[in-house]
């Protein structure tokens, strides 16, 4: 499966726009990505290792409102993260 990265996540992953991983679950894929690019861990995960609430998971172009980290992923799946921006 592939991660499509933008913004801070892309910079944390060495400016790679797309990163392929072999994991079969969302948790495994995020862990593999963070192992490959340790800076991703700080951006994507909170202190307890969970996805930060500011990130929205998009699987194959469809936003997943409440992603289950045990969610199965296929070889051709694509994950993107959209990050909420605060300000005013």
Buried (B, 14 or more C-beta within 10 A) or exposed (E): BBBBBEEBBBBBBEEBEEBEBEBBBBBBBBBBBBEBBEBBBEBBBEEEEEBBEBBBBBBEEEEBEEBEBEBEBEEEBBBBBEBEEEEE
